[in-house]
Every structure is written in structure tokens, then in C-alpha cells.
Amino acid sequence: MSFGIRIEEAGALGRLRGVHGLVLASACVSLVGCVAFSSDRPAEQADPASTPFVRPIVTSRPATPGPPAAASPTPSPARPTESERPGASTTPQVSTKGACGDPAYELSGYKWDGVYRWSFNTDGTPDGMDPDAVLEVLERSASNIETAFNDCGLPDNVDIQSHYRGVTKDTPCEGNTYGLNVIGFGDVPERLGEGAIAYTCPYENTVTHDYVEADIVINRNVGWALSTADCSGFEELLEATMTHELGHVFGLGHVNERHHGDLTMSTRSNGPCTEDEITLGLGDILGLEELYGTQP
């Protein structure tokens, strides 16, 4: 992913910090200071301007998309029960294969303080996609980060919380709200890269320089599948992409695709109909533990 930043009319204190995204090269994304507030913005919030904290972090698909991972995709396995999830009382069967044995991670230089409360803009949802079904995927993706969801047998030692607030009309990554985290479908600027499938926009308070907002735009022009059972062509799995994007929200950066391509936080998706990046790898979890670890 990559970010582009432009600070405009954000007030005398407005300033740009840096940006990061999945596969965005450079480019200026018109993310400006706060000029209007949403009606569902918490009443107790003050009115400082906000500016891009870093350039948009861009997620891309492979440069040359290959065929679906399986000619006849099989349904995703049932999600683990509470007793089977990481950190449960049962003894984990630790794996060190693939992503489970790769300890690489990068941090973005910021972390979310408190509960990440987000809203869903349903207006741009592509035709043929049920917003309620999309919402279920978004909530699962957030849960994947919160619970350090993995198939490596690793425990959940991270203290992360998110909360879905409801539907909003505000548009993600336009810089016109303060502290309102929005996820939604939209058009991706060409300058973010031809292969961009999603990008995350972190914002800072221009007075305190705190990390106060993180929006996510999902490319509405990409073919999306909500499960492997529904993936019949060259669609990207939404849950894998959104798990990656929410990793950025909580401060994880990109790792090198060539050397660490199996990790959830690698710069590109693993291709059409592949779900392996839904589960976190060792490095993904080590990064979260450094930022939000519950162990001394």
C-alpha cells in the first residue's frame, strides 16, 4: 500500500508527517484538513484540524494475476469455536511452516489508543453485493486482528478492541471529518497505482499530533468475493484484504513481498480466490504484540 498526502487549509498548525500504504508509489492524495463534521461525530470532541498522518497505504494485487487458487473453490472451513481459537485452554499445536515460521514485521510508527470505533459507508457498495453480507466480512476482518487469528497454534497475547458504530454517509479518505473512522467502497486515484485494490488513510491531530482517525477505501472496480465458495473467477477475497488493511489501522506496516509474501502484511494479495492471508502469520502477530502485547 502507499499513501499520498496533501495538506491544504488545515490551519496554521497543519503539517504533513509521512504516509504508508500497500503498493502506492508516490503521488499526492488529496487528503485535506477537517472542514466539516459528521452528524454522528461524538459531541464531546474538540474541533482541531486533522491532516494525513502518513501517505495512504496501498494494497495491490499481483502484477500479473494468475488463475484462481483452485479450479473448484471449496468453502472456507468453519471458523474456530471459542475453545479452538488462539489463547484457548486447549494445548495449541504450534506450526512453523510458511507464514507460521516467518518472524518478519514492520511497524508504521503509530498505534491506535483505545477502541477503534468505525462506521460503514454503504453507498458505494458494488451492485450485486449485499451490504449486510459485506458488513459481516468487515466485522470478521476486525476480529482477525483483535484475536490474533491464526492457524499456527499461537496464543492471543494482544490487547486490541474495535467497535462497529453503524452506517454513515461520510466518505472515507476525504479528510472532511475529525475522528470518524469510515470504511467503504470507492474509486482509487490512478496515482495510487493501477493494481491498487484498497488503501488506508491515517490522520493526526494537528495540535497534539496524536493518531486520531483511520479510514479505508475498498476499490469498487475490483471483483470481490465474500467467501471461497462464492469465488468463481478472478475475484479477490474481501476478508483477506480487509484483515490486511485493519493491520495498517493498528500500526502494522508492509513487509517485503518477495521474501515474506505469505504474511498477511506483505504488500500484495496472494491472488484470486486465495484465503491464506486471512489468518495471521508469526511476524504479523509479533508486530501486534510489540504494540499491544499483554505479556510482560
Phi and psi in degrees as a GROMACS rama.xvg file:
@    title "Ramachandran Plot"
@    xaxis  label "Phi"
@    yaxis  label "Psi"
@TYPE xy
-148.964  162.532  SER-2
-126.633  149.59  PHE-3
-126.459  145.165  GLY-4
-136.563  139.707  ILE-5
-139.165  125.878  ARG-6
-101.123  124.63  ILE-7
-141.995  126.961  GLU-8
50.2564  39.2037  GLU-9
-91.5038  2.03061  ALA-10
103.842  169.356  GLY-11
-60.9053  -26.3066  ALA-12
-91.1685  -4.22463  LEU-13
-63.1046  132.691  GLY-14
-154.192  154.95  ARG-15
-93.7516  138.877  LEU-16
-102.777  -74.4492  ARG-17
-175.362  173.838  GLY-18
-146.467  156.925  VAL-19
-149.028  147.886  HIS-20
-154.25  -177.921  GLY-21
-74.0199  -57.6716  LEU-22
-140.311  49.7601  VAL-23
-103.456  131.618  LEU-24
-76.7789  -85.5026  ALA-25
-126.593  -113.826  SER-26
74.7407  146.567  ALA-27
-104.683  115.871  CYS-28
-96.3905  127.752  VAL-29
-68.9862  74.7539  SER-30
-103.892  112.199  LEU-31
-112.764  175.498  VAL-32
-67.5271  165.563  GLY-33
-69.6155  126.485  CYS-34
-125.076  -11.7264  VAL-35
-149.127  155.833  ALA-36
-119.91  144.637  PHE-37
-75.7084  150.809  SER-38
-66.6792  -22.5718  SER-39
-99.0144  14.1453  ASP-40
-69.9739  137.496  ARG-41
-52.6996  131.287  PRO-42
-63.3845  -27.5641  ALA-43
-79.7809  -6.15812  GLU-44
-72.453  145.43  GLN-45
-80.1415  -177.915  ALA-46
-115.245  32.996  ASP-47
-67.8372  155.488  PRO-48
-73.9784  161.955  ALA-49
-129.737  148.971  SER-50
-132.506  162.226  THR-51
-56.1184  131.753  PRO-52
-77.3882  -39.1139  PHE-53
-147.028  167.932  VAL-54
-63.1792  154.229  ARG-55
-53.0843  139.861  PRO-56
-94.9677  117.945  ILE-57
-104.764  136.737  VAL-58
-107.37  135.828  THR-59
-126.584  162.707  SER-60
-91.9306  170.777  ARG-61
-55.5469  147.449  PRO-62
-57.1847  -39.1277  ALA-63
-123.711  91.3435  THR-64
-55.9354  132.244  PRO-65
-91.185  -174.298  GLY-66
-71.4862  166.151  PRO-67
-54.0351  152.972  PRO-68
-59.5559  -32.3937  ALA-69
-137.858  138.904  ALA-70
-61.5837  -36.5517  ALA-71
-123.368  87.9843  SER-72
-54.39  139.492  PRO-73
-101.352  151.706  THR-74
-58.6243  149.236  PRO-75
-63.5403  145.038  SER-76
-63.6633  154.009  PRO-77
-58.485  141.543  ALA-78
-66.0939  144.836  ARG-79
-58.5683  146.504  PRO-80
-75.3885  172.362  THR-81
-57.4798  -35.5508  GLU-82
-74.8022  -16.0514  SER-83
-100.777  -14.6557  GLU-84
-71.9594  160.414  ARG-85
-53.6236  139.466  PRO-86
87.0505  -0.581748  GLY-87
-71.9097  173.469  ALA-88
-72.584  -20.2715  SER-89
-70.974  149.953  THR-90
-70.6928  120.51  THR-91
-70.6568  143.585  PRO-92
-94.8616  94.3576  GLN-93
-71.065  133.211  VAL-94
-113.855  148.358  SER-95
-123.957  21.481  THR-96
-89.4092  146.767  LYS-97
53.9871  -129.334  GLY-98
-61.5984  -25.6873  ALA-99
-69.7639  -15.7568  CYS-100
-112.384  7.18196  GLY-101
-103.114  108.898  ASP-102
-87.2913  8.27757  PRO-103
-70.7242  139.516  ALA-104
-158.613  157.995  TYR-105
-131.162  144.371  GLU-106
-107.803  150.967  LEU-107
-88.3482  -9.14029  SER-108
93.6901  8.18678  GLY-109
-146.44  161.244  TYR-110
-143.871  153.247  LYS-111
-81.36  132.688  TRP-112
-102.579  112.65  ASP-113
93.4542  -157.757  GLY-114
-83.3814  131.858  VAL-115
-83.4983  105.029  TYR-116
-99.5089  121.931  ARG-117
-129.769  156.738  TRP-118
-123.04  159.017  SER-119
-115.695  120.957  PHE-120
-89.9661  109.258  ASN-121
-86.1283  -9.31952  THR-122
-58.9598  -37.3423  ASP-123
-91.168  5.37153  GLY-124
-56.4449  125.883  THR-125
-57.5282  148.78  PRO-126
-57.3  139.336  ASP-127
92.6554  -9.4382  GLY-128
-105.459  129.837  MET-129
-80.9386  118.098  ASP-130
-55.1153  -35.0817  PRO-131
-66.6238  -38.5588  ASP-132
-69.3392  -37.538  ALA-133
-62.8116  -43.5753  VAL-134
-58.2853  -40.7004  LEU-135
-59.2133  -39.9767  GLU-136
-66.9158  -42.2945  VAL-137
-61.0179  -41.9326  LEU-138
-68.0208  -37.3248  GLU-139
-65.2514  -39.7659  ARG-140
-62.2852  -42.8543  SER-141
-62.529  -40.556  ALA-142
-63.4041  -34.6942  SER-143
-59.69  -38.7095  ASN-144
-76.1166  -44.5105  ILE-145
-58.1904  -37.748  GLU-146
-102.753  8.66829  THR-147
50.5075  46.9572  ALA-148
-60.0153  121.563  PHE-149
-152.65  164.62  ASN-150
-115.09  27.5422  ASP-151
-99.565  -6.1965  CYS-152
80.7009  17.1729  GLY-153
-88.5987  140.723  LEU-154
-75.3452  162.52  PRO-155
-90.8624  101.637  ASP-156
-115.175  27.4432  ASN-157
-115.118  141.86  VAL-158
-106.966  90.1971  ASP-159
-130.772  141.266  ILE-160
-137.822  142.12  GLN-161
-136.869  159.325  SER-162
-147.386  127.633  HIS-163
-81.3088  124.298  TYR-164
-93.0108  -25.0036  ARG-165
133.181  -174.552  GLY-166
-80.0197  145.477  VAL-167
-136.98  158.088  THR-168
-95.7926  -8.01297  LYS-169
-69.4387  146.707  ASP-170
-97.3935  130.764  THR-171
-68.6983  146.73  PRO-172
64.9019  28.2133  CYS-173
-109.161  -3.32423  GLU-174
66.673  21.8225  GLY-175
-105.351  13.3932  ASN-176
-133.863  164.346  THR-177
-123.415  116.288  TYR-178
76.9705  4.93025  GLY-179
-99.3836  109.015  LEU-180
-83.899  120.318  ASN-181
-122.189  136.023  VAL-182
-119.677  134.016  ILE-183
-172.183  168.666  GLY-184
-83.9122  148.629  PHE-185
-169.19  179.692  GLY-186
-84.6215  141.376  ASP-187
-99.7016  125.246  VAL-188
-55.3897  139.616  PRO-189
-56.8685  -32.7662  GLU-190
-66.42  -12.31  ARG-191
-85.2237  -5.74198  LEU-192
115.597  139.651  GLY-193
-62.516  -31.9174  GLU-194
-92.9991  6.17963  GLY-195
-64.8914  128.539  ALA-196
-111.194  -15.8689  ILE-197
-168.466  158.056  ALA-198
-151.942  153.81  TYR-199
-115.162  139.734  THR-200
-120.996  104.251  CYS-201
-86.7549  142.198  PRO-202
-124.249  152.964  TYR-203
-120.852  154.443  GLU-204
-74.9608  125.375  ASN-205
-73.4374  -11.1225  THR-206
-94.33  -50.7269  VAL-207
-94.4813  -17.2428  THR-208
65.65  23.3171  HIS-209
-79.8743  153.027  ASP-210
-80.3249  110.758  TYR-211
-118.474  -12.6838  VAL-212
-155.589  144.444  GLU-213
-144.433  117.776  ALA-214
-107.894  157.465  ASP-215
-132.866  130.197  ILE-216
-109.563  129.817  VAL-217
-105.183  126.223  ILE-218
-62.6362  113.343  ASN-219
-73.4606  -12.3968  ARG-220
-92.9077  3.4722  ASN-221
-93.7811  145.164  VAL-222
-76.5474  122.24  GLY-223
-114.633  145.594  TRP-224
-122.994  142.505  ALA-225
-92.7544  -9.13498  LEU-226
-162.367  163.264  SER-227
-66.0457  -28.1522  THR-228
-64.9079  -29.0739  ALA-229
-94.7283  -3.76031  ASP-230
-88.2677  111.705  CYS-231
-118.626  -2.18694  SER-232
-145.236  -112.86  GLY-233
-115.471  29.7444  PHE-234
-72.1213  154.152  GLU-235
-93.1888  145.092  GLU-236
-81.0957  120.688  LEU-237
-62.9497  -38.5069  LEU-238
-64.0961  -39.3335  GLU-239
-63.5142  -44.7902  ALA-240
-65.4067  -43.2618  THR-241
-72.1463  -30.0846  MET-242
-62.6513  -41.6664  THR-243
-61.2417  -48.9267  HIS-244
-61.7486  -40.5768  GLU-245
-70.6401  -23.9362  LEU-246
-61.8742  -39.922  GLY-247
-64.1451  -41.6744  HIS-248
-54.1053  -40.59  VAL-249
-92.0773  16.8421  PHE-250
98.5046  6.77371  GLY-251
-85.4758  138.991  LEU-252
-100.161  -171.395  GLY-253
-85.821  147.197  HIS-254
-111.208  158.738  VAL-255
-60.7669  128.044  ASN-256
-65.3624  -42.3827  GLU-257
-64.1325  -40.7222  ARG-258
-96.7117  -21.4448  HIS-259
-134.294  35.6055  HIS-260
-64.2954  -15.0383  GLY-261
-83.8918  -15.7502  ASP-262
-74.1784  149.177  LEU-263
-59.0686  -33.6742  THR-264
-92.5322  18.2947  MET-265
-69.9128  160.793  SER-266
-71.2185  -21.8997  THR-267
-127.095  155.25  ARG-268
-67.2784  164.628  SER-269
-87.6889  9.79604  ASN-270
108.079  174.979  GLY-271
-56.7288  138.442  PRO-272
60.3546  18.5652  CYS-273
-100.754  134.546  THR-274
-114.04  3.1663  GLU-275
-62.7697  -26.4337  ASP-276
-84.7547  5.07829  GLU-277
-68.3932  -37.9123  ILE-278
-91.0713  140.812  THR-279
-78.0935  149.6  LEU-280
-96.9343  178.228  GLY-281
-56.5339  -49.2374  LEU-282
-62.8063  -40.2554  GLY-283
-57.2998  -43.6393  ASP-284
-72.3104  -38.635  ILE-285
-61.388  -37.8112  LEU-286
-63.7847  -44.6878  GLY-287
-64.1865  -38.8013  LEU-288
-65.8654  -35.0772  GLU-289
-63.845  -35.9929  GLU-290
-86.1932  -37.8725  LEU-291
-132.192  22.5973  TYR-292
-63.1783  142.522  GLY-293
-97.009  -8.23039  THR-294
-87.706  144.862  GLN-295
